[in-house]
Amino acid sequence: PNKMNVTLLHGAKAWLSDPNHPNFAAAARATEKVYGLLPDYTREGGSIPITTAFEEATQMNVCLLPVGACDDMAHSQNEKYNKKNLVNGVKVLGLYLHELGELKGPK
């Protein structure tokens, strides 16, 4: 039979956050204002292990905002990024911070 040895050279804990948290609602409102559509929750960000570290260190909810496109080919040799996405990402961030400021109670 064929055999193979596997060695883990790099790894991190998976990140999973509560999409019902007010932080996500603020981000959804900001995204809708910029793009005219409610966001899809796609559970991406697995290649960004710092998100788990931030949540654990701060005991706060972390939310990744949409600034890329599904066809950006992230981490490939042909990765691209549209200028329009950069501009819209800045808009989403500004509106997200405004929406966070509107939240009542603990954040």
PELIN-V264435 format. One record per helix or strand. SS is the DSSP state (helix for helix, strand for strand). FROM is the first residue (numbers start at 1). TO is the last residue. If there is no record, write none. Layout:
ss:from:to
SS:FROM:TO
SS:FROM:TO
This chain:
ss:from:to
helix:22:35
helix:50:58
helix:83:102
